Amino acid sequence: MSSRFEKNVLAQPALAAAALAAPKPAWMTPPRGRRAFLVGVGTNHHAARIAAWLWSRAGLDARAVHSFDFVTRPCRLSRGDLGIFLSHRGTKSYTVKAEALARRAGAETVILTGAGSPWKPTPRRLETGPMEDTGAFTQSFTATMAWLCRWAGAPALLAPFRRLKQSLAWGPPFPRVRPETDLILLGDGPREWVAREIALKLQEAAYLRCRAFGLEEFLHGPRVSAGPGSLVVGFSSPREKRWQALRRYLKEVEVPLVEAKNEDWLAQIVWGQRLTLATCRRLGIDPDLLRTDDPRYKRARATLAL
């Protein structure tokens, strides 16, 4: 294994199995008949978005909110509401502030965080898995999603985790992406957030300038920005007929499309992680660094309060 990033990608089946087999906390019952807010930043926001979609399909009143928005435009929570706060390391300031705001409003709060995280504001705390050792999170996303899908109380939501080992070998051949490629990632429904998560991985680990959209959002305007030098990757669903319009459009404008077509959103996530790894190898980039080897980026990072 050439990187910690690769090790973490390959560790996901075992971590998901551990999350599904571990004793469940007594407070972790499906929150039926109450509002649930899933709150996070970055990869954890993408997890919140996918979980909210899946929970809604399971009959729960779930909504995802970005931590910054939760703090700066406070949601109207009340007693009886449930706030679920996702932060792998427990150090992201806006997620920590969001949980404190929800607790002061009288809502019940739960935190999902990594093993050994210093964040302990509430007794309803779950360590989802081992602390990740690289800045481009992979295994923590999957372990968090395994717990969230288990929490919903809908067995069908757990199927992607049980076939995760097979999913590590699934998917179309990886496209050859160059630094100058105009890379566009698309997804329909919850797969929009698959596209956004994989765009984040490609930006963080491979330093690519790529952008992600929901399928219908792309068709209603950004489509005109695709042209020579563009490559579209579609995290598509075999059931969504709207992809046919995209295929026709891209054929007319002569932009290639690579489809990772599957109803299994987790298989698509893992394929995208492996695409990131393959791209880093092709470009000679260490996916563990996040440009910490460049003094300019290290100095710039030190100026941020995250």
N, C-alpha and C positions, 0 to 999 in steps of 0.2 A: 504494500500500500504506500503510495507516494506522498500522501498528505493526510492531515487530520480530517479535512473535509471529506475525503473518500472514505475513511474509516467510519465517520459518523453516518454517512449515507448507507453504508453496508450494515451498520448496527441497528437500523430501524426495525426490521422484522422482530428481532429479539426484544427490543424495548417495547414495541407495541404489544407483543405477547405478554410481557411482564405487566403492563398496564391493565390488560384485560383480565389477568389472573390474580392481581393483588386484591387484598381485602378492601372493600369499599367503605368509606367513612359513613357513619350513621346519618349524617346530615345530607348525604348525597342521594336524595330522592328526586324523581322528576318534578320540576316546579310547575305543576299543573294549577291553573286558576290564578296565576300571578304573573306580573311582568318580570322578565329577566333581561338585564342589560349586560352584554359581553363587551369588555373594554380592553383595548390594547393598542400598541404602536408597532408599526413595521410588520414583521412576520406574525406577531401576535394579533395585530389588527386583521391580517388576512385570515388567521385561524378563527377569529371572532366572526368574521363575515361568513365564512363557510359554515361554521357551527350554527349561526343564527338561521341560515337557510335550511340546514338539515333539521334543526329543532322545530322550525315552523312546519316543515313537512311531517314531523312527528306529533303535531297538534299543540305545540307549546307557543306561548306568546314571547318570542325572543327577538331582540334587535341588537345590532352591533353598533358601537360608537367608538370613534377614535379618541384616545386618551386626551389629546389636546383639545378637541371639541368638547369633551365631557367637562373639562375644567373651565374653558373660556366661555362656553355657552352652556351653562349647567343644565342638565336634564332635570325635569321635575319628578324627582323620586319621592316616594312617600313610604310610610311604614307598610310592610307587607310586600314591597318590591324586593327583588334580588339583584344585587350587583356582583358580577363575576369579573375579576380583574386578572389579566394575564401578563406576567412579566417574568421571563425565564431567570434573570439574575436579580430581580427585585430592586434594581437601582435606577430605573427610568423615572425621572422626576414627575412627569405628568401622570403616569399611571399610579404612582404612589399618592399624588395629590388627589386624583380622581377617587381612589378608594376612601381616603379620609373624608372627602366631601360627601360621598354616599353614606358613610357611617354617621356623620353628623346630621344628615337628613332623616335618620331613623331607619334606613334600609338595612336589610341583612346583607352582609358582604362576605364574599369568598375569594380567596386568592389561589391561583395556580402558578407555581414557581418551581425553579430547579432545586435539586438536592443541595443543601448547604447554603441556600440563599439567606441573606440576613433579614429579609423582609418578613416580619411577623406581627402585623397589626391586629389580627383577629384569630380566634381559635379555629375558625373554619379555613384551614390552610392545607393545601395538598401539594406535595413535592412530586412533580410529574415524571422526573427522570434525572439522570446524572447531569451535572453542570456541563454545558457545552464548552469546548476548548478552542473554538474558532469563532470569528465574528460573523460569518455567514451561517446562520442557524439552519439546521436541517432536522436532526433527531429530536430536538426540543419541540419543534412544530408538530411532528408526528405523534410524540408521546402525549402532548397536550390535547391533540385532536382525538386520540384514543380515549382519554378520560372524558372529554366532553361528549363524545358519541355514546359512551357507556352510560353517562349520567342521564341522557335523554330517555332511557328506558325503552328504546325501540330496537329490538335485536337486528333488524335489517341494516341499521346504520353501521354495524360492526363488521359486516362482510368484507369490506375493503382491507381491513387490518388483518383478517385471517388468511388472506391470499397475498399478503404483502411480499413474502419471500419470492413467489412466482412473478410478482410485478417488477422485481428488480431486473428481470430479463425481458420485460415487455417493451414494445414500442417500435416505431419506424426508425430507419437509419437516421443518425444525427446529421443535420445539415452542416455544411462547411461555412462557418461564420468567420468573417474577417473584421478587423477593427473598424473598417470604414463601412461595413454593412449597415444599412438602415433596417434594423430588426424590429418587426412589429408583432406583438403577441396578442392573441385574441382568445376570448372564451365566452360561452353563453351561460346564463344563469350562475350557479356557484363557480363554474369554470372561469368566469371573469377573474375571480380572486385567485384561482390557480395561475392564470396568466400573469397577474400582478405579482404574485409571490415568486414565480420563476424569473420575471423581469428583474426583481430585486436581487435575486441570486446572481444573475448574469452581470448586473451592474456592480455589485459588491465584490464578487470573486474574479470576474473576467474583465471588469472595467469597461464594459460595452455601453454604447449609447443606444439603449433600446427603450421602447415604449409599449405600454399595454392598454388595451381597451376592452370593454364589453363588446360583443359582436354587433349588437344593434347600434350602439354608440358610434362605432367605427363606420358603419354603413351610412349614418346620417351626417357625415361631414368629413372626418379625418381620412376617409377613403381616398380623397383627392390628393393627399400627400404621398401616397404610395406610387412609386415610379421606378425609373432605372436605379439599380443599386439596392432596391428594397427586397426584403425576404419576409414573408408572413408565416408565422407558426400558429396554427389553430388548435386549441384545446377544445375539440368539438365533441358533440354528443350525437350518436347515431339517430336519436329521436328528434333532434331539432332540425326541421326542414329549412329554416332560414339560412343555413350554411350553403344551400344551393345557390342563393343569390350572391353570396360572397365568391363562390367558385366561378360563377359566370363573369362577375365583374373583374376579378383578378386575371382571368384568362384573356379578357378583352384588352386590359392594360399591360399584359405581358409581365406580370409580377408572379414569381413562383410562390406556391403554397405548400407547406409541409403540415400535414394533419396528424396530431396525436389523438386519434378518435377513440373514445371509450366512455362508457357510462361511469366507470370507476374513476372518480376524481383523484383518489390517492395514487393510483397507478400513474396518472398524468403528472402528479407532483413529483414522484420519484423519477419518471422519465426526464422531467425538466431539470432536476438536480443532476442527473447523469449527463444531460446535455451541457450543463454548466461545467462539469468536470472535464468532459471531452473537449470543450472549447478552450478551457484553460491549458490543457495539454497541448493542443494544436498551436496555441499562441505563445507557449512557453511561459505561462504565468502560474505562480504558486497561489492556489486558492485560499491558503491560510493567511496571507499577508494583509489583504485589504489596504494595500499601498503603504503599510507602515515602514517599508524599506525606503520610501521617498521622504527625505527630511521636510519638504514643503508640506506634504499631506499630514505628517506627524504634528508639525507646528499648527497647522490649520485645525486639526482635530482637537488640539488642546484648548482652542478658543471657544469650543462649543460646550454648552451645558445641556446634557441630554438626560 
